């Protein structure tokens, strides 16, 4: 990483994944092959050395090199000076250079790996079984999103990269597994932003004989324990905000968040007027009432949810897989978790009535929206007809959780190779 000549001798900085050590080279003490390598060294070369260690007058541990060989030649020079955020596109496009030049970037991905390890340990210690479900689906389902389409040549069959593994995981509950989870890659053919990458990582957890409340407790315990292990306490700093994760976490009803704005969520003219105010210039003619409410929530409510907050009891129309509240069929047993203004988790009591689920799927298909299924998943309905036990389901966005734990402002900072536009 550095080469400093002093007459006939030289000092080099050698770095690997464990750290850095100084080398001291004196050509007259080397054999001919080592001298040849020494005379042809460049910054970035991968080398092997053998020699005795000593400490310099300043106390720096150093190897007095007796043998030197080049293991891999660097044909391109490493950047002389890395400009950090000024070169974000280059950093993400050539992540290998980013990792070489910025040690703190490696630390982000070490922390990400540790988070996944802790998550697995937490769930398996509580009796959950890690499983794998298909990444190619005949019908996209389990979330509202536009899918990627692929084609299987041998079967002459169009398939979809999964937008969520939910329906397959719940079929495992039908089959008799009671606690399952999957740390999965999912794909959504949507825009790219600081919070969205078309390919992302989610944790999905399903527990038979649990419900939305049980998933709340599980979420608090899981995230709190991971944060404590990785950060040493119950507070983290994210983008100049301090987030206090001390339990219990706040709970607020979805309808109350709009009431606090002085808005009746069922007053469509007032909702549309406020949506135009928060999103000036946007055409709302093709948007539903719930699209407008979502825009208002994201602009006026979500940024203020700094400490962990469960927003609970969402409408049935935006929760097609969630069980309705007892005594109120229009609202569901569902929550979304927000931390530092970011949506981190989504969970609910699973709808296990096949007749009602079929009706809701048919309602979604009728909307003909590109982010909704184009056909009913009758295989899933058939599975429900065999009996899905009462259950709670939970999804946590791993990438966003890593963003919070590493104080990263963009999801691209915590994905090793995020999708980028072509250089041309």
C-alpha positions as CSV (number, residue, x, y, z in Angstrom):
1,X,0.0,0.0,0.0
2,X,3.0,2.3,0.3
3,X,6.7,2.3,-0.9
4,X,9.3,4.5,0.7
5,X,12.9,4.4,-0.6
6,X,15.9,5.5,1.4
7,X,19.0,5.1,-0.7
8,X,19.6,1.4,-1.3
9,X,16.9,0.4,1.3
10,X,13.2,0.7,1.3
11,X,10.2,0.5,3.7
12,X,6.9,-0.9,2.4
13,X,3.5,-1.1,4.0
14,X,1.9,-4.6,3.6
15,X,-1.8,-5.0,4.3
16,X,-4.1,-8.0,4.5
17,X,-7.5,-8.5,6.0
18,X,-6.1,-8.8,9.5
19,X,-4.2,-5.5,9.5
20,X,-1.0,-3.8,8.3
21,X,2.7,-4.4,8.9
22,X,5.9,-2.6,7.8
23,X,8.5,-4.3,5.6
24,X,12.2,-3.4,5.5
25,X,14.1,-4.4,2.3
26,X,17.8,-4.3,1.6
27,X,18.6,-5.7,-1.8
28,X,22.1,-7.0,-0.9
29,X,20.5,-9.4,1.6
30,X,18.1,-10.9,-1.0
31,X,18.6,-13.6,-3.6
32,X,18.5,-12.7,-7.3
33,X,14.8,-13.7,-7.7
34,X,13.8,-11.6,-4.8
35,X,15.8,-8.6,-6.1
36,X,14.1,-8.9,-9.5
37,X,10.7,-8.8,-7.8
38,X,11.8,-5.9,-5.6
39,X,12.9,-3.9,-8.6
40,X,9.6,-4.5,-10.4
41,X,7.2,-3.8,-7.4
42,X,4.2,-1.5,-7.8
43,X,1.6,-0.2,-5.4
44,X,-1.2,-2.8,-5.3
45,X,0.9,-5.9,-6.0
46,X,0.1,-8.9,-3.9
47,X,3.3,-10.3,-2.5
48,X,4.6,-12.9,-0.1
49,X,7.6,-12.3,2.2
50,X,9.7,-14.2,4.7
51,X,12.1,-12.8,7.3
52,X,12.7,-11.9,10.9
53,X,10.7,-9.4,12.9
54,X,12.1,-6.4,14.8
55,X,11.0,-3.1,16.1
56,X,12.2,0.2,14.7
57,X,13.4,3.1,16.9
58,X,9.8,4.3,17.0
59,X,8.6,0.9,18.1
60,X,6.9,-0.1,14.9
61,X,6.8,-3.9,14.3
62,X,8.7,-4.6,11.1
63,X,9.8,-7.6,9.0
64,X,13.4,-7.6,7.8
65,X,12.7,-9.3,4.4
66,X,15.0,-12.2,3.4
67,X,12.7,-13.6,0.6
68,X,10.2,-11.8,-1.6
69,X,7.9,-13.0,-4.3
70,X,5.1,-11.5,-6.4
71,X,1.9,-13.5,-6.0
72,X,-0.2,-11.4,-8.3
73,X,0.7,-8.3,-10.3
74,X,-1.4,-5.2,-10.2
75,X,-1.8,-4.0,-13.8
76,X,-3.9,-1.0,-12.9
77,X,-2.7,1.6,-10.3
78,X,-4.8,2.0,-7.2
79,X,-6.3,5.4,-6.8
80,X,-3.8,7.8,-5.3
81,X,-6.5,9.6,-3.4
82,X,-10.0,8.4,-2.8
83,X,-12.7,11.1,-2.8
84,X,-15.3,9.3,-0.7
85,X,-18.8,10.5,-1.4
86,X,-17.7,12.6,-4.4
87,X,-17.2,9.4,-6.2
88,X,-20.1,7.3,-5.0
89,X,-20.9,5.8,-8.4
90,X,-17.3,4.7,-8.9
91,X,-17.2,3.3,-5.4
92,X,-20.3,1.2,-5.9
93,X,-19.4,0.1,-9.5
94,X,-15.9,-1.0,-8.5
95,X,-16.7,-2.1,-4.9
96,X,-13.4,-4.1,-4.8
97,X,-11.5,-0.7,-5.0
98,X,-13.8,0.7,-2.4
99,X,-13.0,-2.2,-0.1
100,X,-9.2,-1.8,-0.7
101,X,-9.1,1.9,-0.1
102,X,-11.7,2.4,2.6
103,X,-11.3,0.2,5.7
104,X,-14.6,1.5,7.2
105,X,-16.5,0.0,4.2
106,X,-15.3,-3.4,5.2
107,X,-16.5,-2.8,8.7
108,X,-20.0,-2.1,7.4
109,X,-20.2,-5.6,5.8
110,X,-18.6,-7.3,8.7
111,X,-21.4,-5.8,10.9
112,X,-24.0,-6.9,8.3
113,X,-22.6,-10.5,8.4
114,X,-22.7,-10.4,12.2
115,X,-26.3,-9.2,12.2
116,X,-27.3,-12.2,10.0
117,X,-25.4,-14.6,12.3
118,X,-27.1,-13.1,15.4
119,X,-30.5,-13.3,13.8
120,X,-30.1,-17.0,13.0
121,X,-28.8,-17.7,16.5
122,X,-31.8,-15.8,18.1
123,X,-34.4,-17.7,16.0
124,X,-32.9,-21.2,16.2
125,X,-32.5,-20.9,19.9
126,X,-36.2,-20.3,20.1
127,X,-37.0,-23.4,18.1
128,X,-37.4,-21.8,14.6
129,X,-36.3,-23.9,11.6
130,X,-34.5,-22.1,8.8
131,X,-35.9,-23.1,5.4
132,X,-35.5,-22.3,1.7
133,X,-38.4,-21.7,-0.7
134,X,-38.5,-21.1,-4.4
135,X,-37.1,-17.9,-6.0
136,X,-39.0,-18.5,-9.2
137,X,-42.8,-18.3,-8.8
138,X,-45.5,-19.2,-11.4
139,X,-47.7,-16.4,-9.8
140,X,-46.1,-13.4,-8.0
141,X,-47.6,-13.0,-4.5
142,X,-47.1,-12.2,-0.9
143,X,-46.6,-8.4,-1.4
144,X,-47.8,-5.6,-3.6
145,X,-45.0,-5.0,-6.2
146,X,-44.2,-5.2,-9.9
147,X,-42.3,-8.5,-10.5
148,X,-39.4,-9.3,-12.8
149,X,-40.3,-11.8,-15.5
150,X,-38.1,-14.7,-16.6
151,X,-38.7,-17.7,-18.9
152,X,-38.1,-21.4,-18.5
153,X,-37.2,-22.8,-21.9
154,X,-37.7,-26.5,-21.3
155,X,-41.3,-26.0,-19.9
156,X,-41.9,-23.0,-22.2
157,X,-43.2,-21.3,-19.1
158,X,-43.0,-17.6,-17.9
159,X,-42.0,-17.3,-14.3
160,X,-41.5,-14.5,-11.9
161,X,-38.6,-13.7,-9.5
162,X,-40.2,-13.7,-6.1
163,X,-41.4,-10.5,-4.6
164,X,-41.8,-12.2,-1.3
165,X,-41.6,-15.8,0.0
166,X,-44.7,-15.5,2.2
167,X,-47.2,-17.9,0.6
168,X,-44.7,-20.8,0.4
169,X,-43.7,-20.3,4.0
170,X,-47.3,-20.4,5.2
171,X,-47.8,-23.6,3.2
172,X,-45.1,-25.1,5.4
173,X,-47.3,-24.2,8.4
174,X,-50.1,-26.1,6.7
175,X,-47.7,-29.0,6.4
176,X,-47.1,-29.1,10.1
177,X,-44.0,-27.1,10.7
178,X,-44.8,-24.6,13.5
179,X,-41.9,-22.2,13.5
180,X,-40.0,-21.3,10.3
181,X,-37.9,-18.5,8.9
182,X,-36.1,-17.6,5.8
183,X,-33.4,-15.0,5.2
184,X,-34.3,-14.5,1.5
185,X,-33.4,-12.5,-1.6
186,X,-36.4,-10.9,-3.1
187,X,-36.8,-8.9,-6.3
188,X,-39.2,-6.0,-7.1
189,X,-39.1,-4.3,-10.5
190,X,-39.5,-0.8,-9.2
191,X,-37.5,2.4,-8.9
192,X,-34.1,2.9,-7.3
193,X,-33.7,5.3,-4.4
194,X,-31.7,5.7,-1.2
195,X,-34.2,3.2,0.4
196,X,-34.9,0.8,-2.5
197,X,-32.8,-1.6,-4.6
198,X,-34.5,-4.0,-7.0
199,X,-32.7,-6.9,-5.3
200,X,-32.8,-6.9,-1.5
201,X,-32.7,-9.1,1.6
202,X,-35.6,-9.8,3.9
203,X,-36.1,-11.9,7.0
204,X,-39.5,-13.6,7.1
205,X,-40.7,-15.5,10.2
206,X,-43.9,-17.5,10.7
207,X,-45.1,-19.0,13.9
208,X,-48.2,-21.2,14.2
209,X,-50.5,-20.5,17.2
210,X,-49.2,-16.9,17.4
211,X,-50.6,-13.6,16.2
212,X,-49.8,-10.0,15.5
213,X,-49.1,-9.3,19.2
214,X,-46.8,-12.3,19.4
215,X,-44.9,-10.9,16.4
216,X,-44.6,-7.5,18.1
217,X,-42.9,-9.2,21.1
218,X,-40.6,-11.2,18.8
219,X,-39.6,-8.1,16.8
220,X,-38.8,-6.1,20.0
221,X,-36.7,-9.0,21.4
222,X,-34.9,-9.8,18.1
223,X,-33.9,-6.2,17.1
224,X,-33.2,-5.1,20.7
225,X,-30.8,-8.1,21.3
226,X,-29.0,-7.5,17.9
227,X,-28.6,-3.8,18.6
228,X,-27.3,-4.4,22.1
229,X,-24.8,-7.0,20.8
230,X,-23.6,-4.8,17.9
231,X,-23.7,-1.4,19.5
232,X,-23.2,-2.1,23.1
233,X,-26.4,-0.4,24.4
234,X,-30.0,0.6,23.7
235,X,-29.2,3.8,21.8
236,X,-27.9,4.2,18.2
237,X,-27.1,7.4,16.3
238,X,-28.6,7.6,12.8
239,X,-28.2,10.6,10.5
240,X,-27.9,13.1,13.5
241,X,-30.8,11.5,15.3
242,X,-30.5,9.5,18.5
243,X,-32.8,6.4,18.5
244,X,-33.6,4.9,21.9
245,X,-34.6,1.3,21.7
246,X,-35.4,0.8,25.3
247,X,-38.5,-1.4,25.7
248,X,-41.5,-1.3,25.6
249,X,-41.8,0.4,22.2
250,X,-44.5,2.9,21.4
251,X,-47.8,1.7,19.7
252,X,-50.1,4.0,17.7
253,X,-53.1,3.2,15.6
254,X,-52.9,4.0,11.9
255,X,-56.1,6.1,11.9
256,X,-54.7,8.1,14.9
257,X,-51.7,9.2,12.9
258,X,-54.1,11.0,10.5
259,X,-56.3,12.3,13.3
260,X,-53.2,14.0,14.7
261,X,-52.9,15.9,11.4
262,X,-56.5,17.0,11.7
263,X,-57.5,14.7,8.8
264,X,-60.4,12.2,8.6
265,X,-58.9,9.4,6.6
266,X,-62.3,8.5,5.1
267,X,-62.9,12.1,3.8
268,X,-61.7,11.5,0.3
269,X,-61.9,15.1,-1.0
270,X,-59.9,16.3,2.1
271,X,-57.4,13.5,1.7
272,X,-56.8,14.2,-2.0
273,X,-56.4,17.9,-1.2
274,X,-53.8,17.3,1.4
275,X,-52.0,14.8,-0.9
276,X,-51.8,17.5,-3.6
277,X,-50.3,19.8,-1.0
278,X,-47.6,17.4,0.1
279,X,-46.9,16.2,-3.4
280,X,-47.3,19.3,-5.6
281,X,-47.4,18.8,-9.3
282,X,-48.2,15.1,-9.1
283,X,-51.2,13.8,-11.0
284,X,-53.5,11.9,-8.6
285,X,-56.2,11.0,-11.1
286,X,-55.1,7.4,-11.2
287,X,-54.4,7.1,-7.5
288,X,-56.7,5.4,-5.0
289,X,-57.7,6.9,-1.7
290,X,-55.1,4.7,-0.1
291,X,-52.4,5.8,-2.4
292,X,-53.0,9.4,-1.3
293,X,-53.1,8.4,2.3
294,X,-49.8,6.6,1.9
295,X,-48.2,9.7,0.3
296,X,-49.5,11.8,3.3
297,X,-48.2,9.3,5.8
298,X,-44.7,9.2,4.2
299,X,-44.3,12.9,4.0
300,X,-46.0,14.1,7.3
301,X,-46.0,11.2,9.7
302,X,-43.1,8.8,9.0
303,X,-40.2,11.3,9.4
304,X,-41.3,12.0,13.0
305,X,-41.2,8.3,14.0
306,X,-37.6,8.3,15.4
307,X,-37.8,6.0,18.4
308,X,-39.2,2.6,17.5
309,X,-42.9,2.9,16.9
310,X,-45.4,0.2,15.9
311,X,-48.2,1.7,13.7
312,X,-51.0,-0.8,14.2
313,X,-54.5,-1.7,12.7
314,X,-54.3,-1.0,9.0
315,X,-57.3,-1.1,6.6
316,X,-58.3,-4.4,5.0
317,X,-57.9,-2.9,1.5
318,X,-54.1,-2.5,2.0
319,X,-53.7,-5.7,4.0
320,X,-55.0,-8.5,1.7
321,X,-53.3,-11.3,3.7
322,X,-54.0,-10.1,7.2
323,X,-56.8,-11.2,9.5
324,X,-59.5,-8.7,10.3
325,X,-60.0,-7.2,13.8
326,X,-62.7,-8.9,15.8
327,X,-65.8,-6.7,15.6
328,X,-64.3,-4.5,12.9
329,X,-64.0,-6.2,9.5
330,X,-62.6,-3.1,7.8
331,X,-59.4,-3.0,9.9
332,X,-56.8,-5.7,10.3
333,X,-54.5,-7.1,13.0
334,X,-51.3,-5.7,11.4
335,X,-48.4,-3.5,12.3
336,X,-45.5,-1.7,10.6
337,X,-42.4,-0.8,12.6
338,X,-40.6,2.5,12.1
339,X,-37.2,3.4,13.3
340,X,-35.5,6.8,12.7
341,X,-38.2,7.5,10.1
342,X,-37.5,4.2,8.2
343,X,-40.0,1.4,7.7
344,X,-38.2,-1.6,9.0
345,X,-40.8,-4.4,9.6
346,X,-44.3,-5.5,8.6
347,X,-46.3,-8.2,10.4
348,X,-49.8,-9.4,11.0
349,X,-52.1,-12.2,12.2
350,X,-52.4,-14.4,9.1
351,X,-55.7,-14.7,7.4
352,X,-56.5,-18.4,7.4
353,X,-60.0,-18.4,6.1
354,X,-59.7,-19.8,2.5
355,X,-63.1,-18.4,1.4
356,X,-62.3,-14.9,2.5
357,X,-58.7,-15.1,1.2
358,X,-60.0,-16.1,-2.3
359,X,-62.4,-13.2,-2.3
360,X,-59.6,-10.8,-1.4
361,X,-57.4,-12.2,-4.1
362,X,-60.2,-11.8,-6.6
363,X,-60.6,-8.2,-5.5
364,X,-56.9,-7.5,-6.1
365,X,-57.0,-9.1,-9.6
366,X,-59.9,-6.9,-10.5
367,X,-57.9,-3.7,-9.9
368,X,-55.6,-4.6,-12.8
369,X,-52.8,-2.6,-11.2
370,X,-49.2,-3.6,-12.3
371,X,-48.2,-4.0,-8.6
372,X,-51.1,-6.5,-7.9
373,X,-51.4,-10.1,-9.0
374,X,-52.9,-10.7,-12.4
375,X,-54.4,-14.0,-11.4
376,X,-55.5,-15.8,-8.2
377,X,-53.0,-18.2,-6.6
378,X,-55.4,-21.2,-6.4
379,X,-52.6,-23.5,-5.2
380,X,-52.3,-21.3,-2.1
381,X,-56.1,-21.3,-1.6
382,X,-56.1,-25.1,-1.9
383,X,-53.4,-25.3,0.8
384,X,-55.6,-23.1,3.1
385,X,-58.5,-25.5,2.5
386,X,-56.5,-28.2,4.3
387,X,-56.1,-25.9,7.3
388,X,-53.7,-23.1,8.2
389,X,-53.4,-22.9,12.0
390,X,-53.8,-19.5,13.5
391,X,-50.4,-17.8,13.0
392,X,-48.4,-14.7,13.1
393,X,-46.1,-13.6,10.3
394,X,-43.2,-11.1,10.3
395,X,-41.0,-9.5,7.6
396,X,-37.9,-7.4,8.5
397,X,-35.9,-5.5,5.9
398,X,-32.3,-6.6,6.6
399,X,-30.8,-3.9,4.4
400,X,-32.6,-1.1,6.2
401,X,-31.7,-2.5,9.6
402,X,-28.0,-2.6,8.5
403,X,-28.4,1.0,7.4
404,X,-29.5,2.0,10.9
405,X,-26.7,0.0,12.6
406,X,-24.0,1.5,10.4
407,X,-25.4,5.1,10.1
408,X,-25.6,4.7,6.3
409,X,-27.8,7.2,4.4
410,X,-28.3,5.0,1.3
411,X,-29.2,1.3,0.9
412,X,-26.4,1.1,-1.7
413,X,-23.9,1.6,1.1
414,X,-24.9,-1.7,2.7
415,X,-25.3,-3.9,-0.4
416,X,-22.0,-5.1,-1.8
417,X,-22.9,-4.7,-5.5
418,X,-26.1,-2.6,-5.9
419,X,-27.7,-2.3,-9.3
420,X,-26.4,0.7,-11.2
421,X,-27.2,2.3,-14.5
422,X,-24.8,1.3,-17.3
423,X,-21.7,3.5,-17.6
424,X,-22.7,4.5,-21.1
